[in-house]
Amino acid sequence: MSTPDTAPVRIERDGDLAVVVLDRPPLNLFDESVFAGFEDAVAQLVGLTAPGRPDRARGVLVEARGKVVSAGVQVQAFGEIAEGPDPVGRGTALWARLIRVAQTIEELPVPTVFAAHGLTLTAAFEIALACDLLLAAEGASFGLVEIVVGLTPSMGGPQRLAERAGPARAKELVFTGERYPASVLREWGVVNRVLPDDGFAAAAREFTQRITAGPTVAHAATKTLVTTAVRDGVRAADAVLPAVSGPLFGTDDLRGAVASFLADGPGRATYQGR
């Protein structure tokens, strides 16, 4: 039985930052234990990032241990469904369950960052696409290679790739099943930043901590406005803007930042996430 320190997916705290760690050596393959681990982790994150919590996590970083981020999914799990009773019903239930993992990550009211230091395939890549920002090491590569088993990626990858890179790029990546280097996906707008391999983990942690230290409630408002614009249009985002941004004037962070700006100039405010 795994302990919290050896569980394939676990949450560690680094100050205001919640770090989700994928650690299933040697290849971080997704099997039932890893899928269930991510389900449990995101459920915990809902509570940890809740506004008003005294020890609230104000940012989330997803990272992996080992040489690769993930070499994909344990294919035997798909075989058991395909060859067992009611394969259509069981497959439908599986994807309904797992898409909720991606959706819950997206709905967290704090910035979420995925750090990819190496090969990142299938489910791990789809989880990365559900995060707000994707950081990659120079040597990282990515792929949705489900065509090798006759599947399409079904944890939300194709549609989230389409949001970031456009429909033609999304179809190309999925149809070919090829692996793409971080530099190409940076050009496509899928990867936000490519960082040197040397010191990548520390640099990704520092980047995420810097965002986490910002105005948490304002970051949540930004997420709402951007997501609404992308999925429902700019005018829809305009329509919700007053209700989303108006309450920021009631936050401790805004009041403190305004006072700091007037007294000491810009860039000196500190935030508490309230």
Secondary structure as the mmCIF struct_conf table of DSSP 4:
data_model
#
loop_
_struct_conf.conf_type_id
_struct_conf.id
_struct_conf.beg_label_comp_id
_struct_conf.beg_label_asym_id
_struct_conf.beg_label_seq_id
_struct_conf.end_label_comp_id
_struct_conf.end_label_asym_id
_struct_conf.end_label_seq_id
TURN_TY1_P TURN_TY1_P1 PRO A 4 THR A 6
BEND BEND1 PRO A 8 PRO A 8
STRN STRN1 VAL A 9 ASP A 14
TURN_TY1_P TURN_TY1_P2 GLY A 15 ASP A 16
STRN STRN2 LEU A 17 LEU A 22
TURN_TY1_P TURN_TY1_P3 PRO A 25 ASN A 28
STRN STRN3 PHE A 30 PHE A 30
HELX_RH_AL_P HELX_RH_AL_P1 GLU A 32 LEU A 48
TURN_TY1_P TURN_TY1_P4 THR A 49 THR A 49
TURN_TY1_P TURN_TY1_P5 PRO A 51 GLY A 52
TURN_TY1_P TURN_TY1_P6 PRO A 54 ASP A 55
STRN STRN4 GLY A 59 ALA A 64
BEND BEND2 GLY A 66 LYS A 67
BEND BEND3 VAL A 69 VAL A 69
STRN STRN5 SER A 70 SER A 70
STRN STRN6 VAL A 73 VAL A 73
TURN_TY1_P TURN_TY1_P7 VAL A 75 VAL A 75
HELX_RH_AL_P HELX_RH_AL_P2 GLN A 76 GLU A 83
BEND BEND4 GLY A 84 ASP A 86
HELX_RH_AL_P HELX_RH_AL_P3 PRO A 87 GLU A 107
BEND BEND5 PRO A 109 VAL A 110
STRN STRN7 THR A 112 ALA A 116
BEND BEND6 GLY A 118 GLY A 118
STRN STRN8 LEU A 119 LEU A 121
HELX_RH_AL_P HELX_RH_AL_P4 THR A 122 ALA A 130
BEND BEND7 CYS A 131 ASP A 132
STRN STRN9 LEU A 133 ALA A 137
TURN_TY1_P TURN_TY1_P8 GLU A 138 GLY A 139
STRN STRN10 SER A 141 GLY A 143
HELX_RH_3T_P HELX_RH_3T_P1 GLU A 146 VAL A 149
TURN_TY1_P TURN_TY1_P9 GLY A 150 GLY A 150
BEND BEND8 MET A 155 GLY A 156
HELX_RH_AL_P HELX_RH_AL_P5 GLY A 157 ALA A 165
HELX_RH_AL_P HELX_RH_AL_P6 PRO A 167 THR A 176
STRN STRN11 TYR A 180 PRO A 181
HELX_RH_AL_P HELX_RH_AL_P7 ALA A 182 TRP A 188
TURN_TY1_P TURN_TY1_P10 GLY A 189 GLY A 189
BEND BEND9 VAL A 190 ASN A 192
STRN STRN12 ARG A 193 LEU A 195
BEND BEND10 ASP A 197 ASP A 197
TURN_TY1_P TURN_TY1_P11 ASP A 198 GLY A 199
HELX_RH_AL_P HELX_RH_AL_P8 PHE A 200 THR A 212
TURN_TY1_P TURN_TY1_P12 ALA A 213 ALA A 213
BEND BEND11 GLY A 214 GLY A 214
HELX_RH_AL_P HELX_RH_AL_P9 THR A 216 ASP A 232
HELX_RH_AL_P HELX_RH_AL_P10 VAL A 234 SER A 245
HELX_RH_3T_P HELX_RH_3T_P2 GLY A 246 GLY A 250
BEND BEND12 THR A 251 THR A 251
HELX_RH_AL_P HELX_RH_AL_P11 ASP A 252 ASP A 264
TURN_TY1_P TURN_TY1_P13 PRO A 266 GLY A 267
#
